[in-house]
Amino acid sequence: MDNKLSQSDIDRVIEMAWEDRTTFADIRKQFGIQEKEVIKLMKENMKRSSFLMWRKRVRGRKTKISPISDRFKSSNQKS
């Protein structure tokens, strides 16, 4: 990992990675680390059983990967 994250940043990345609604792209935008780096960080900072449980949950999960195209938003729609 090129980025040196503080312990509070590592804790936040782990928290975000556990959340189903947070995508790897969101983590990359906020912390500048790729999906593979998130996986490595999780593996290094969690118990093996917790890491394996997390990997099983996120593997192939559509909500962890951002959609390729943005959703249509009408100009009349409020932000």
mmCIF file of the N, C-alpha and C atoms, coordinates in Angstrom:
data_MODEL
# 
_entry.id   MODEL 
# 
loop_
_atom_site.group_PDB 
_atom_site.id 
_atom_site.type_symbol 
_atom_site.label_atom_id 
_atom_site.label_alt_id 
_atom_site.label_comp_id 
_atom_site.label_asym_id 
_atom_site.label_entity_id 
_atom_site.label_seq_id 
_atom_site.pdbx_PDB_ins_code 
_atom_site.Cartn_x 
_atom_site.Cartn_y 
_atom_site.Cartn_z 
_atom_site.occupancy 
_atom_site.B_iso_or_equiv 
_atom_site.pdbx_formal_charge 
_atom_site.auth_seq_id 
_atom_site.auth_comp_id 
_atom_site.auth_asym_id 
_atom_site.auth_atom_id 
_atom_site.pdbx_PDB_model_num 
ATOM 1   N N  . MET A 1 1  ? 0.833   -1.163  0.000   1.00 0.00 ? 1  MET A N  1 
ATOM 2   C CA . MET A 1 1  ? 0.000   0.000   0.000   1.00 0.00 ? 1  MET A CA 1 
ATOM 3   C C  . MET A 1 1  ? 0.885   1.236   0.000   1.00 0.00 ? 1  MET A C  1 
ATOM 4   N N  . ASP A 1 2  ? 0.707   2.092   -0.959  1.00 0.00 ? 2  ASP A N  1 
ATOM 5   C CA . ASP A 1 2  ? 1.503   3.308   -1.039  1.00 0.00 ? 2  ASP A CA 1 
ATOM 6   C C  . ASP A 1 2  ? 1.084   4.318   0.023   1.00 0.00 ? 2  ASP A C  1 
ATOM 7   N N  . ASN A 1 3  ? -0.206  4.390   0.275   1.00 0.00 ? 3  ASN A N  1 
ATOM 8   C CA . ASN A 1 3  ? -0.725  5.356   1.237   1.00 0.00 ? 3  ASN A CA 1 
ATOM 9   C C  . ASN A 1 3  ? -0.478  4.849   2.647   1.00 0.00 ? 3  ASN A C  1 
ATOM 10  N N  . LYS A 1 4  ? -0.001  5.734   3.498   1.00 0.00 ? 4  LYS A N  1 
ATOM 11  C CA . LYS A 1 4  ? 0.166   5.388   4.906   1.00 0.00 ? 4  LYS A CA 1 
ATOM 12  C C  . LYS A 1 4  ? -1.073  5.893   5.628   1.00 0.00 ? 4  LYS A C  1 
ATOM 13  N N  . LEU A 1 5  ? -1.902  4.959   6.067   1.00 0.00 ? 5  LEU A N  1 
ATOM 14  C CA . LEU A 1 5  ? -3.148  5.316   6.728   1.00 0.00 ? 5  LEU A CA 1 
ATOM 15  C C  . LEU A 1 5  ? -2.960  5.315   8.239   1.00 0.00 ? 5  LEU A C  1 
ATOM 16  N N  . SER A 1 6  ? -3.616  6.256   8.902   1.00 0.00 ? 6  SER A N  1 
ATOM 17  C CA . SER A 1 6  ? -3.601  6.269   10.362  1.00 0.00 ? 6  SER A CA 1 
ATOM 18  C C  . SER A 1 6  ? -4.494  5.139   10.868  1.00 0.00 ? 6  SER A C  1 
ATOM 19  N N  . GLN A 1 7  ? -4.377  4.829   12.137  1.00 0.00 ? 7  GLN A N  1 
ATOM 20  C CA . GLN A 1 7  ? -5.210  3.765   12.709  1.00 0.00 ? 7  GLN A CA 1 
ATOM 21  C C  . GLN A 1 7  ? -6.688  4.121   12.602  1.00 0.00 ? 7  GLN A C  1 
ATOM 22  N N  . SER A 1 8  ? -7.026  5.396   12.772  1.00 0.00 ? 8  SER A N  1 
ATOM 23  C CA . SER A 1 8  ? -8.439  5.791   12.644  1.00 0.00 ? 8  SER A CA 1 
ATOM 24  C C  . SER A 1 8  ? -8.921  5.635   11.201  1.00 0.00 ? 8  SER A C  1 
ATOM 25  N N  . ASP A 1 9  ? -8.042  5.903   10.214  1.00 0.00 ? 9  ASP A N  1 
ATOM 26  C CA . ASP A 1 9  ? -8.403  5.686   8.808   1.00 0.00 ? 9  ASP A CA 1 
ATOM 27  C C  . ASP A 1 9  ? -8.600  4.197   8.524   1.00 0.00 ? 9  ASP A C  1 
ATOM 28  N N  . ILE A 1 10 ? -7.717  3.368   9.062   1.00 0.00 ? 10 ILE A N  1 
ATOM 29  C CA . ILE A 1 10 ? -7.840  1.919   8.881   1.00 0.00 ? 10 ILE A CA 1 
ATOM 30  C C  . ILE A 1 10 ? -9.158  1.433   9.476   1.00 0.00 ? 10 ILE A C  1 
ATOM 31  N N  . ASP A 1 11 ? -9.479  1.922   10.672  1.00 0.00 ? 11 ASP A N  1 
ATOM 32  C CA . ASP A 1 11 ? -10.743 1.545   11.310  1.00 0.00 ? 11 ASP A CA 1 
ATOM 33  C C  . ASP A 1 11 ? -11.936 1.956   10.449  1.00 0.00 ? 11 ASP A C  1 
ATOM 34  N N  . ARG A 1 12 ? -11.863 3.140   9.858   1.00 0.00 ? 12 ARG A N  1 
ATOM 35  C CA . ARG A 1 12 ? -12.962 3.630   9.014   1.00 0.00 ? 12 ARG A CA 1 
ATOM 36  C C  . ARG A 1 12 ? -13.067 2.812   7.729   1.00 0.00 ? 12 ARG A C  1 
ATOM 37  N N  . VAL A 1 13 ? -11.942 2.461   7.118   1.00 0.00 ? 13 VAL A N  1 
ATOM 38  C CA . VAL A 1 13 ? -11.965 1.629   5.908   1.00 0.00 ? 13 VAL A CA 1 
ATOM 39  C C  . VAL A 1 13 ? -12.616 0.282   6.226   1.00 0.00 ? 13 VAL A C  1 
ATOM 40  N N  . ILE A 1 14 ? -12.247 -0.317  7.347   1.00 0.00 ? 14 ILE A N  1 
ATOM 41  C CA . ILE A 1 14 ? -12.838 -1.600  7.748   1.00 0.00 ? 14 ILE A CA 1 
ATOM 42  C C  . ILE A 1 14 ? -14.338 -1.446  7.955   1.00 0.00 ? 14 ILE A C  1 
ATOM 43  N N  . GLU A 1 15 ? -14.731 -0.386  8.618   1.00 0.00 ? 15 GLU A N  1 
ATOM 44  C CA . GLU A 1 15 ? -16.156 -0.127  8.847   1.00 0.00 ? 15 GLU A CA 1 
ATOM 45  C C  . GLU A 1 15 ? -16.902 0.031   7.520   1.00 0.00 ? 15 GLU A C  1 
ATOM 46  N N  . MET A 1 16 ? -16.330 0.803   6.606   1.00 0.00 ? 16 MET A N  1 
ATOM 47  C CA . MET A 1 16 ? -16.968 1.016   5.301   1.00 0.00 ? 16 MET A CA 1 
ATOM 48  C C  . MET A 1 16 ? -17.026 -0.280  4.498   1.00 0.00 ? 16 MET A C  1 
ATOM 49  N N  . ALA A 1 17 ? -15.978 -1.087  4.579   1.00 0.00 ? 17 ALA A N  1 
ATOM 50  C CA . ALA A 1 17 ? -15.944 -2.341  3.830   1.00 0.00 ? 17 ALA A CA 1 
ATOM 51  C C  . ALA A 1 17 ? -17.004 -3.316  4.338   1.00 0.00 ? 17 ALA A C  1 
ATOM 52  N N  . TRP A 1 18 ? -17.309 -3.284  5.628   1.00 0.00 ? 18 TRP A N  1 
ATOM 53  C CA . TRP A 1 18 ? -18.341 -4.156  6.191   1.00 0.00 ? 18 TRP A CA 1 
ATOM 54  C C  . TRP A 1 18 ? -19.738 -3.714  5.772   1.00 0.00 ? 18 TRP A C  1 
ATOM 55  N N  . GLU A 1 19 ? -19.912 -2.413  5.491   1.00 0.00 ? 19 GLU A N  1 
ATOM 56  C CA . GLU A 1 19 ? -21.234 -1.907  5.114   1.00 0.00 ? 19 GLU A CA 1 
ATOM 57  C C  . GLU A 1 19 ? -21.593 -2.388  3.715   1.00 0.00 ? 19 GLU A C  1 
ATOM 58  N N  . ASP A 1 20 ? -22.769 -2.936  3.565   1.00 0.00 ? 20 ASP A N  1 
ATOM 59  C CA . ASP A 1 20 ? -23.200 -3.437  2.260   1.00 0.00 ? 20 ASP A CA 1 
ATOM 60  C C  . ASP A 1 20 ? -23.392 -2.309  1.253   1.00 0.00 ? 20 ASP A C  1 
ATOM 61  N N  . ARG A 1 21 ? -23.813 -1.149  1.719   1.00 0.00 ? 21 ARG A N  1 
ATOM 62  C CA . ARG A 1 21 ? -24.131 -0.061  0.791   1.00 0.00 ? 21 ARG A CA 1 
ATOM 63  C C  . ARG A 1 21 ? -22.901 0.714   0.302   1.00 0.00 ? 21 ARG A C  1 
ATOM 64  N N  . THR A 1 22 ? -21.767 0.556   0.956   1.00 0.00 ? 22 THR A N  1 
ATOM 65  C CA . THR A 1 22 ? -20.556 1.282   0.574   1.00 0.00 ? 22 THR A CA 1 
ATOM 66  C C  . THR A 1 22 ? -19.784 0.483   -0.467  1.00 0.00 ? 22 THR A C  1 
ATOM 67  N N  . THR A 1 23 ? -19.529 1.097   -1.615  1.00 0.00 ? 23 THR A N  1 
ATOM 68  C CA . THR A 1 23 ? -18.810 0.404   -2.686  1.00 0.00 ? 23 THR A CA 1 
ATOM 69  C C  . THR A 1 23 ? -17.300 0.569   -2.514  1.00 0.00 ? 23 THR A C  1 
ATOM 70  N N  . PHE A 1 24 ? -16.558 -0.294  -3.191  1.00 0.00 ? 24 PHE A N  1 
ATOM 71  C CA . PHE A 1 24 ? -15.101 -0.160  -3.184  1.00 0.00 ? 24 PHE A CA 1 
ATOM 72  C C  . PHE A 1 24 ? -14.689 1.157   -3.839  1.00 0.00 ? 24 PHE A C  1 
ATOM 73  N N  . ALA A 1 25 ? -15.473 1.628   -4.801  1.00 0.00 ? 25 ALA A N  1 
ATOM 74  C CA . ALA A 1 25 ? -15.179 2.913   -5.452  1.00 0.00 ? 25 ALA A CA 1 
ATOM 75  C C  . ALA A 1 25 ? -15.291 4.060   -4.451  1.00 0.00 ? 25 ALA A C  1 
ATOM 76  N N  . ASP A 1 26 ? -16.267 3.986   -3.543  1.00 0.00 ? 26 ASP A N  1 
ATOM 77  C CA . ASP A 1 26 ? -16.411 5.017   -2.510  1.00 0.00 ? 26 ASP A CA 1 
ATOM 78  C C  . ASP A 1 26 ? -15.195 5.030   -1.590  1.00 0.00 ? 26 ASP A C  1 
ATOM 79  N N  . ILE A 1 27 ? -14.718 3.852   -1.239  1.00 0.00 ? 27 ILE A N  1 
ATOM 80  C CA . ILE A 1 27 ? -13.526 3.756   -0.386  1.00 0.00 ? 27 ILE A CA 1 
ATOM 81  C C  . ILE A 1 27 ? -12.315 4.314   -1.129  1.00 0.00 ? 27 ILE A C  1 
ATOM 82  N N  . ARG A 1 28 ? -12.205 4.001   -2.422  1.00 0.00 ? 28 ARG A N  1 
ATOM 83  C CA . ARG A 1 28 ? -11.090 4.512   -3.227  1.00 0.00 ? 28 ARG A CA 1 
ATOM 84  C C  . ARG A 1 28 ? -11.129 6.037   -3.296  1.00 0.00 ? 28 ARG A C  1 
ATOM 85  N N  . LYS A 1 29 ? -12.315 6.607   -3.493  1.00 0.00 ? 29 LYS A N  1 
ATOM 86  C CA . LYS A 1 29 ? -12.438 8.071   -3.562  1.00 0.00 ? 29 LYS A CA 1 
ATOM 87  C C  . LYS A 1 29 ? -12.006 8.731   -2.263  1.00 0.00 ? 29 LYS A C  1 
ATOM 88  N N  . GLN A 1 30 ? -12.399 8.151   -1.142  1.00 0.00 ? 30 GLN A N  1 
ATOM 89  C CA . GLN A 1 30 ? -12.120 8.773   0.145   1.00 0.00 ? 30 GLN A CA 1 
ATOM 90  C C  . GLN A 1 30 ? -10.693 8.533   0.634   1.00 0.00 ? 30 GLN A C  1 
ATOM 91  N N  . PHE A 1 31 ? -10.160 7.332   0.388   1.00 0.00 ? 31 PHE A N  1 
ATOM 92  C CA . PHE A 1 31 ? -8.858  6.981   0.961   1.00 0.00 ? 31 PHE A CA 1 
ATOM 93  C C  . PHE A 1 31 ? -7.765  6.725   -0.072  1.00 0.00 ? 31 PHE A C  1 
ATOM 94  N N  . GLY A 1 32 ? -8.131  6.639   -1.353  1.00 0.00 ? 32 GLY A N  1 
ATOM 95  C CA . GLY A 1 32 ? -7.137  6.440   -2.404  1.00 0.00 ? 32 GLY A CA 1 
ATOM 96  C C  . GLY A 1 32 ? -6.560  5.040   -2.465  1.00 0.00 ? 32 GLY A C  1 
ATOM 97  N N  . ILE A 1 33 ? -7.308  4.048   -2.001  1.00 0.00 ? 33 ILE A N  1 
ATOM 98  C CA . ILE A 1 33 ? -6.818  2.670   -2.062  1.00 0.00 ? 33 ILE A CA 1 
ATOM 99  C C  . ILE A 1 33 ? -7.753  1.811   -2.910  1.00 0.00 ? 33 ILE A C  1 
ATOM 100 N N  . GLN A 1 34 ? -7.160  0.920   -3.679  1.00 0.00 ? 34 GLN A N  1 
ATOM 101 C CA . GLN A 1 34 ? -7.900  0.052   -4.596  1.00 0.00 ? 34 GLN A CA 1 
ATOM 102 C C  . GLN A 1 34 ? -8.541  -1.121  -3.846  1.00 0.00 ? 34 GLN A C  1 
ATOM 103 N N  . GLU A 1 35 ? -9.433  -1.828  -4.539  1.00 0.00 ? 35 GLU A N  1 
ATOM 104 C CA . GLU A 1 35 ? -10.127 -2.976  -3.946  1.00 0.00 ? 35 GLU A CA 1 
ATOM 105 C C  . GLU A 1 35 ? -9.147  -4.012  -3.398  1.00 0.00 ? 35 GLU A C  1 
ATOM 106 N N  . LYS A 1 36 ? -8.102  -4.332  -4.159  1.00 0.00 ? 36 LYS A N  1 
ATOM 107 C CA . LYS A 1 36 ? -7.112  -5.322  -3.705  1.00 0.00 ? 36 LYS A CA 1 
ATOM 108 C C  . LYS A 1 36 ? -6.427  -4.868  -2.419  1.00 0.00 ? 36 LYS A C  1 
ATOM 109 N N  . GLU A 1 37 ? -6.180  -3.561  -2.310  1.00 0.00 ? 37 GLU A N  1 
ATOM 110 C CA . GLU A 1 37 ? -5.550  -3.028  -1.104  1.00 0.00 ? 37 GLU A CA 1 
ATOM 111 C C  . GLU A 1 37 ? -6.506  -3.082  0.088   1.00 0.00 ? 37 GLU A C  1 
ATOM 112 N N  . VAL A 1 38 ? -7.798  -2.868  -0.167  1.00 0.00 ? 38 VAL A N  1 
ATOM 113 C CA . VAL A 1 38 ? -8.798  -2.982  0.900   1.00 0.00 ? 38 VAL A CA 1 
ATOM 114 C C  . VAL A 1 38 ? -8.822  -4.422  1.412   1.00 0.00 ? 38 VAL A C  1 
ATOM 115 N N  . ILE A 1 39 ? -8.812  -5.369  0.494   1.00 0.00 ? 39 ILE A N  1 
ATOM 116 C CA . ILE A 1 39 ? -8.815  -6.787  0.873   1.00 0.00 ? 39 ILE A CA 1 
ATOM 117 C C  . ILE A 1 39 ? -7.577  -7.112  1.709   1.00 0.00 ? 39 ILE A C  1 
ATOM 118 N N  . LYS A 1 40 ? -6.418  -6.619  1.280   1.00 0.00 ? 40 LYS A N  1 
ATOM 119 C CA . LYS A 1 40 ? -5.174  -6.852  2.024   1.00 0.00 ? 40 LYS A CA 1 
ATOM 120 C C  . LYS A 1 40 ? -5.250  -6.219  3.415   1.00 0.00 ? 40 LYS A C  1 
ATOM 121 N N  . LEU A 1 41 ? -5.764  -5.000  3.490   1.00 0.00 ? 41 LEU A N  1 
ATOM 122 C CA . LEU A 1 41 ? -5.904  -4.299  4.761   1.00 0.00 ? 41 LEU A CA 1 
ATOM 123 C C  . LEU A 1 41 ? -6.835  -5.074  5.699   1.00 0.00 ? 41 LEU A C  1 
ATOM 124 N N  . MET A 1 42 ? -7.946  -5.565  5.156   1.00 0.00 ? 42 MET A N  1 
ATOM 125 C CA . MET A 1 42 ? -8.895  -6.343  5.960   1.00 0.00 ? 42 MET A CA 1 
ATOM 126 C C  . MET A 1 42 ? -8.224  -7.615  6.484   1.00 0.00 ? 42 MET A C  1 
ATOM 127 N N  . LYS A 1 43 ? -7.485  -8.283  5.617   1.00 0.00 ? 43 LYS A N  1 
ATOM 128 C CA . LYS A 1 43 ? -6.826  -9.541  5.999   1.00 0.00 ? 43 LYS A CA 1 
ATOM 129 C C  . LYS A 1 43 ? -5.799  -9.313  7.106   1.00 0.00 ? 43 LYS A C  1 
ATOM 130 N N  . GLU A 1 44 ? -5.068  -8.208  7.028   1.00 0.00 ? 44 GLU A N  1 
ATOM 131 C CA . GLU A 1 44 ? -4.016  -7.917  8.000   1.00 0.00 ? 44 GLU A CA 1 
ATOM 132 C C  . GLU A 1 44 ? -4.551  -7.422  9.339   1.00 0.00 ? 44 GLU A C  1 
ATOM 133 N N  . ASN A 1 45 ? -5.771  -6.882  9.347   1.00 0.00 ? 45 ASN A N  1 
ATOM 134 C CA . ASN A 1 45 ? -6.280  -6.231  10.555  1.00 0.00 ? 45 ASN A CA 1 
ATOM 135 C C  . ASN A 1 45 ? -7.477  -6.927  11.192  1.00 0.00 ? 45 ASN A C  1 
ATOM 136 N N  . MET A 1 46 ? -7.833  -8.093  10.695  1.00 0.00 ? 46 MET A N  1 
ATOM 137 C CA . MET A 1 46 ? -8.971  -8.819  11.253  1.00 0.00 ? 46 MET A CA 1 
ATOM 138 C C  . MET A 1 46 ? -8.552  -10.231 11.635  1.00 0.00 ? 46 MET A C  1 
ATOM 139 N N  . LYS A 1 47 ? -9.336  -10.833 12.522  1.00 0.00 ? 47 LYS A N  1 
ATOM 140 C CA . LYS A 1 47 ? -9.121  -12.251 12.806  1.00 0.00 ? 47 LYS A CA 1 
ATOM 141 C C  . LYS A 1 47 ? -9.424  -13.023 11.534  1.00 0.00 ? 47 LYS A C  1 
ATOM 142 N N  . ARG A 1 48 ? -8.761  -14.145 11.366  1.00 0.00 ? 48 ARG A N  1 
ATOM 143 C CA . ARG A 1 48 ? -8.935  -14.953 10.151  1.00 0.00 ? 48 ARG A CA 1 
ATOM 144 C C  . ARG A 1 48 ? -10.399 -15.317 9.917   1.00 0.00 ? 48 ARG A C  1 
ATOM 145 N N  . SER A 1 49 ? -11.090 -15.733 10.957  1.00 0.00 ? 49 SER A N  1 
ATOM 146 C CA . SER A 1 49 ? -12.495 -16.138 10.800  1.00 0.00 ? 49 SER A CA 1 
ATOM 147 C C  . SER A 1 49 ? -13.369 -14.956 10.371  1.00 0.00 ? 49 SER A C  1 
ATOM 148 N N  . SER A 1 50 ? -13.094 -13.773 10.914  1.00 0.00 ? 50 SER A N  1 
ATOM 149 C CA . SER A 1 50 ? -13.858 -12.576 10.538  1.00 0.00 ? 50 SER A CA 1 
ATOM 150 C C  . SER A 1 50 ? -13.574 -12.191 9.095   1.00 0.00 ? 50 SER A C  1 
ATOM 151 N N  . PHE A 1 51 ? -12.303 -12.279 8.704   1.00 0.00 ? 51 PHE A N  1 
ATOM 152 C CA . PHE A 1 51 ? -11.937 -11.957 7.327   1.00 0.00 ? 51 PHE A CA 1 
ATOM 153 C C  . PHE A 1 51 ? -12.626 -12.908 6.355   1.00 0.00 ? 51 PHE A C  1 
ATOM 154 N N  . LEU A 1 52 ? -12.595 -14.207 6.652   1.00 0.00 ? 52 LEU A N  1 
ATOM 155 C CA . LEU A 1 52 ? -13.219 -15.188 5.761   1.00 0.00 ? 52 LEU A CA 1 
ATOM 156 C C  . LEU A 1 52 ? -14.730 -14.971 5.669   1.00 0.00 ? 52 LEU A C  1 
ATOM 157 N N  . MET A 1 53 ? -15.358 -14.609 6.781   1.00 0.00 ? 53 MET A N  1 
ATOM 158 C CA . MET A 1 53 ? -16.790 -14.322 6.772   1.00 0.00 ? 53 MET A CA 1 
ATOM 159 C C  . MET A 1 53 ? -17.080 -13.106 5.883   1.00 0.00 ? 53 MET A C  1 
ATOM 160 N N  . TRP A 1 54 ? -16.251 -12.066 6.017   1.00 0.00 ? 54 TRP A N  1 
ATOM 161 C CA . TRP A 1 54 ? -16.423 -10.859 5.201   1.00 0.00 ? 54 TRP A CA 1 
ATOM 162 C C  . TRP A 1 54 ? -16.233 -11.168 3.722   1.00 0.00 ? 54 TRP A C  1 
ATOM 163 N N  . ARG A 1 55 ? -15.181 -11.927 3.385   1.00 0.00 ? 55 ARG A N  1 
ATOM 164 C CA . ARG A 1 55 ? -14.919 -12.267 1.977   1.00 0.00 ? 55 ARG A CA 1 
ATOM 165 C C  . ARG A 1 55 ? -16.079 -13.050 1.377   1.00 0.00 ? 55 ARG A C  1 
ATOM 166 N N  . LYS A 1 56 ? -16.623 -13.950 2.147   1.00 0.00 ? 56 LYS A N  1 
ATOM 167 C CA . LYS A 1 56 ? -17.757 -14.740 1.672   1.00 0.00 ? 56 LYS A CA 1 
ATOM 168 C C  . LYS A 1 56 ? -18.954 -13.830 1.381   1.00 0.00 ? 56 LYS A C  1 
ATOM 169 N N  . ARG A 1 57 ? -19.165 -12.834 2.241   1.00 0.00 ? 57 ARG A N  1 
ATOM 170 C CA . ARG A 1 57 ? -20.286 -11.903 2.061   1.00 0.00 ? 57 ARG A CA 1 
ATOM 171 C C  . ARG A 1 57 ? -20.114 -11.015 0.836   1.00 0.00 ? 57 ARG A C  1 
ATOM 172 N N  . VAL A 1 58 ? -18.912 -10.488 0.617   1.00 0.00 ? 58 VAL A N  1 
ATOM 173 C CA . VAL A 1 58 ? -18.737 -9.493  -0.449  1.00 0.00 ? 58 VAL A CA 1 
ATOM 174 C C  . VAL A 1 58 ? -18.389 -10.092 -1.807  1.00 0.00 ? 58 VAL A C  1 
ATOM 175 N N  . ARG A 1 59 ? -17.937 -11.329 -1.829  1.00 0.00 ? 59 ARG A N  1 
ATOM 176 C CA . ARG A 1 59 ? -17.555 -11.943 -3.101  1.00 0.00 ? 59 ARG A CA 1 
ATOM 177 C C  . ARG A 1 59 ? -18.770 -12.017 -4.017  1.00 0.00 ? 59 ARG A C  1 
ATOM 178 N N  . GLY A 1 60 ? -18.672 -11.365 -5.155  1.00 0.00 ? 60 GLY A N  1 
ATOM 179 C CA . GLY A 1 60 ? -19.747 -11.389 -6.141  1.00 0.00 ? 60 GLY A CA 1 
ATOM 180 C C  . GLY A 1 60 ? -20.950 -10.535 -5.785  1.00 0.00 ? 60 GLY A C  1 
ATOM 181 N N  . ARG A 1 61 ? -20.854 -9.746  -4.745  1.00 0.00 ? 61 ARG A N  1 
ATOM 182 C CA . ARG A 1 61 ? -21.976 -8.909  -4.310  1.00 0.00 ? 61 ARG A CA 1 
ATOM 183 C C  . ARG A 1 61 ? -22.061 -7.670  -5.189  1.00 0.00 ? 61 ARG A C  1 
ATOM 184 N N  . LYS A 1 62 ? -23.197 -7.452  -5.792  1.00 0.00 ? 62 LYS A N  1 
ATOM 185 C CA . LYS A 1 62 ? -23.362 -6.333  -6.717  1.00 0.00 ? 62 LYS A CA 1 
ATOM 186 C C  . LYS A 1 62 ? -23.271 -4.983  -6.024  1.00 0.00 ? 62 LYS A C  1 
ATOM 187 N N  . THR A 1 63 ? -23.692 -4.886  -4.779  1.00 0.00 ? 63 THR A N  1 
ATOM 188 C CA . THR A 1 63 ? -23.693 -3.598  -4.096  1.00 0.00 ? 63 THR A CA 1 
ATOM 189 C C  . THR A 1 63 ? -22.296 -3.112  -3.733  1.00 0.00 ? 63 THR A C  1 
ATOM 190 N N  . LYS A 1 64 ? -21.285 -3.981  -3.736  1.00 0.00 ? 64 LYS A N  1 
ATOM 191 C CA . LYS A 1 64 ? -19.932 -3.550  -3.401  1.00 0.00 ? 64 LYS A CA 1 
ATOM 192 C C  . LYS A 1 64 ? -19.200 -2.983  -4.608  1.00 0.00 ? 64 LYS A C  1 
ATOM 193 N N  . ILE A 1 65 ? -19.771 -3.174  -5.785  1.00 0.00 ? 65 ILE A N  1 
ATOM 194 C CA . ILE A 1 65 ? -19.140 -2.683  -7.004  1.00 0.00 ? 65 ILE A CA 1 
ATOM 195 C C  . ILE A 1 65 ? -20.037 -1.614  -7.602  1.00 0.00 ? 65 ILE A C  1 
ATOM 196 N N  . SER A 1 66 ? -19.467 -0.453  -7.910  1.00 0.00 ? 66 SER A N  1 
ATOM 197 C CA . SER A 1 66 ? -20.250 0.659   -8.460  1.00 0.00 ? 66 SER A CA 1 
ATOM 198 C C  . SER A 1 66 ? -20.813 0.306   -9.819  1.00 0.00 ? 66 SER A C  1 
ATOM 199 N N  . PRO A 1 67 ? -21.994 0.830   -10.124 1.00 0.00 ? 67 PRO A N  1 
ATOM 200 C CA . PRO A 1 67 ? -22.516 0.637   -11.476 1.00 0.00 ? 67 PRO A CA 1 
ATOM 201 C C  . PRO A 1 67 ? -21.630 1.347   -12.492 1.00 0.00 ? 67 PRO A C  1 
ATOM 202 N N  . ILE A 1 68 ? -21.561 0.799   -13.699 1.00 0.00 ? 68 ILE A N  1 
ATOM 203 C CA . ILE A 1 68 ? -20.694 1.368   -14.729 1.00 0.00 ? 68 ILE A CA 1 
ATOM 204 C C  . ILE A 1 68 ? -21.197 2.735   -15.172 1.00 0.00 ? 68 ILE A C  1 
ATOM 205 N N  . SER A 1 69 ? -22.481 2.862   -15.346 1.00 0.00 ? 69 SER A N  1 
ATOM 206 C CA . SER A 1 69 ? -23.021 4.155   -15.759 1.00 0.00 ? 69 SER A CA 1 
ATOM 207 C C  . SER A 1 69 ? -23.818 4.756   -14.614 1.00 0.00 ? 69 SER A C  1 
ATOM 208 N N  . ASP A 1 70 ? -23.829 6.071   -14.574 1.00 0.00 ? 70 ASP A N  1 
ATOM 209 C CA . ASP A 1 70 ? -24.592 6.751   -13.536 1.00 0.00 ? 70 ASP A CA 1 
ATOM 210 C C  . ASP A 1 70 ? -26.078 6.656   -13.830 1.00 0.00 ? 70 ASP A C  1 
ATOM 211 N N  . ARG A 1 71 ? -26.848 6.733   -12.793 1.00 0.00 ? 71 ARG A N  1 
ATOM 212 C CA . ARG A 1 71 ? -28.292 6.708   -12.904 1.00 0.00 ? 71 ARG A CA 1 
ATOM 213 C C  . ARG A 1 71 ? -28.760 8.020   -13.508 1.00 0.00 ? 71 ARG A C  1 
ATOM 214 N N  . PHE A 1 72 ? -29.803 7.968   -14.331 1.00 0.00 ? 72 PHE A N  1 
ATOM 215 C CA . PHE A 1 72 ? -30.349 9.179   -14.926 1.00 0.00 ? 72 PHE A CA 1 
ATOM 216 C C  . PHE A 1 72 ? -30.917 10.059  -13.834 1.00 0.00 ? 72 PHE A C  1 
ATOM 217 N N  . LYS A 1 73 ? -30.638 11.345  -13.911 1.00 0.00 ? 73 LYS A N  1 
ATOM 218 C CA . LYS A 1 73 ? -31.181 12.296  -12.956 1.00 0.00 ? 73 LYS A CA 1 
ATOM 219 C C  . LYS A 1 73 ? -31.784 13.452  -13.729 1.00 0.00 ? 73 LYS A C  1 
ATOM 220 N N  . SER A 1 74 ? -33.065 13.665  -13.543 1.00 0.00 ? 74 SER A N  1 
ATOM 221 C CA . SER A 1 74 ? -33.777 14.748  -14.213 1.00 0.00 ? 74 SER A CA 1 
ATOM 222 C C  . SER A 1 74 ? -33.313 16.087  -13.662 1.00 0.00 ? 74 SER A C  1 
ATOM 223 N N  . SER A 1 75 ? -33.306 17.102  -14.505 1.00 0.00 ? 75 SER A N  1 
ATOM 224 C CA . SER A 1 75 ? -32.938 18.443  -14.046 1.00 0.00 ? 75 SER A CA 1 
ATOM 225 C C  . SER A 1 75 ? -33.981 18.995  -13.077 1.00 0.00 ? 75 SER A C  1 
ATOM 226 N N  . ASN A 1 76 ? -35.173 18.422  -13.083 1.00 0.00 ? 76 ASN A N  1 
ATOM 227 C CA . ASN A 1 76 ? -36.229 18.844  -12.158 1.00 0.00 ? 76 ASN A CA 1 
ATOM 228 C C  . ASN A 1 76 ? -36.092 18.190  -10.783 1.00 0.00 ? 76 ASN A C  1 
ATOM 229 N N  . GLN A 1 77 ? -35.282 17.163  -10.708 1.00 0.00 ? 77 GLN A N  1 
ATOM 230 C CA . GLN A 1 77 ? -35.117 16.416  -9.468  1.00 0.00 ? 77 GLN A CA 1 
ATOM 231 C C  . GLN A 1 77 ? -34.219 17.176  -8.503  1.00 0.00 ? 77 GLN A C  1 
ATOM 232 N N  . LYS A 1 78 ? -34.622 17.203  -7.246  1.00 0.00 ? 78 LYS A N  1 
ATOM 233 C CA . LYS A 1 78 ? -33.795 17.851  -6.224  1.00 0.00 ? 78 LYS A CA 1 
ATOM 234 C C  . LYS A 1 78 ? -32.618 16.951  -5.888  1.00 0.00 ? 78 LYS A C  1 
ATOM 235 N N  . SER A 1 79 ? -31.517 17.574  -5.431  1.00 0.00 ? 79 SER A N  1 
ATOM 236 C CA . SER A 1 79 ? -30.349 16.774  -5.085  1.00 0.00 ? 79 SER A CA 1 
ATOM 237 C C  . SER A 1 79 ? -30.627 16.020  -3.835  1.00 0.00 ? 79 SER A C  1 
# 
